[in-house]
Amino acid sequence: MGQTWTNEDVFFLQKRVGNCSLSAIAKQLNRSETAVSLKLKKMGLRNTKNATGLLTGSELAEALHVDRKTVHHWIQFHGLEAISRITCYERKFCLVNINSFWKWAEQNQEKLDFSIVEKHALPPEPEWLDEARKTNTDKTIKTYKRWTTKEIELLLKWRKEGVSFKEIAVELGRSKISVERRYARCKNN
């Protein structure tokens, strides 16, 4: 039979779950990963991601109809508050509190197109959101457009012919920097 769990061990486990990987917790408690995993299951703390009541970046992105990398970009560079959590098996998630998201969204309305966000997709919705939905949005919100094989072939052909990146960008309906980067990637491969 294994070691009995002391109150200190249980408290430590409750405190560290979601902040450390399962293997790190097991090592600190001098127990096996299986023992820690079973104890978490008995305590009802197994699903650390859902237990927080917060949204993952991917869930938020899906509700807003944007790419999940866009949400991570907002977190890294535009001040959207998020908490980083680790699930039992070392996978990291960025979790966003819905109330802090709405505060951030009110200050950064130019980054979002609220007309495509379904009503009550992210409750509780603030009062200003209905007005933001009504405003005609001719915003050019950046969305990633995959490169087709045909576009890549045209890019390579036109570069061989000496066509500038700017002209290629206009022809393909892409930014100049996008064309330059794709060309550099094609040359390296």
KANOR-V988065 format. One record per backbone hydrogen bond with DSSP energy under -1.0 kcal/mol. CO is the residue of the C=O (numbers start at 0). NH is the residue of the N-H. E is the energy in kcal/mol with one decimal. If there is no record, write none. Layout:
{{CO:NH:E} {CO:NH:E}}
This chain:
{{5:9:-2.2} {6:10:-2.5} {7:11:-2.6} {8:12:-2.5} {9:13:-2.5} {10:14:-2.2} {11:15:-2.3} {12:16:-2.0} {15:18:-2.3} {15:19:-1.8} {17:85:-2.9} {20:24:-2.2} {21:25:-2.6} {22:26:-2.1} {23:27:-2.2} {24:28:-2.0} {25:30:-2.7} {31:35:-2.0} {32:36:-2.7} {33:37:-2.6} {34:38:-2.1} {35:39:-2.5} {36:40:-2.0} {37:41:-2.4} {38:42:-2.1} {39:44:-2.6} {45:47:-1.4} {46:50:-1.8} {54:95:-3.4} {55:59:-2.3} {56:60:-2.4} {57:61:-2.3} {58:62:-2.0} {59:63:-1.9} {60:65:-2.3} {66:70:-1.2} {67:71:-2.0} {68:72:-2.0} {69:73:-2.2} {70:74:-2.0} {71:75:-2.4} {72:76:-3.0} {73:77:-1.6} {73:79:-1.7} {82:94:-3.6} {84:92:-3.0} {86:89:-1.5} {87:21:-2.1} {90:86:-2.8} {92:84:-2.9} {93:56:-1.3} {94:82:-3.0} {95:54:-2.4} {96:100:-2.0} {97:101:-2.1} {98:102:-1.8} {99:103:-2.2} {100:104:-3.1} {101:105:-2.0} {102:106:-1.2} {103:107:-1.3} {107:110:-1.8} {108:111:-1.2} {112:115:-1.2} {117:120:-1.6} {127:131:-1.9} {128:132:-2.2} {129:133:-1.4} {130:134:-1.5} {138:140:-1.1} {147:151:-2.0} {148:152:-2.4} {149:153:-2.5} {150:154:-2.6} {151:155:-2.5} {152:156:-2.4} {153:157:-3.1} {154:158:-2.2} {155:159:-1.8} {156:160:-1.5} {157:162:-2.7} {158:161:-1.1} {163:167:-2.2} {164:168:-2.7} {165:169:-1.9} {166:170:-2.2} {167:171:-2.5} {168:172:-1.1} {168:173:-2.4} {174:178:-1.9} {175:179:-2.5} {176:180:-2.6} {177:181:-2.3} {178:182:-2.3} {179:183:-2.3} {180:184:-2.3} {181:185:-2.3} {182:186:-2.2} {183:187:-1.8} {184:188:-1.2}}
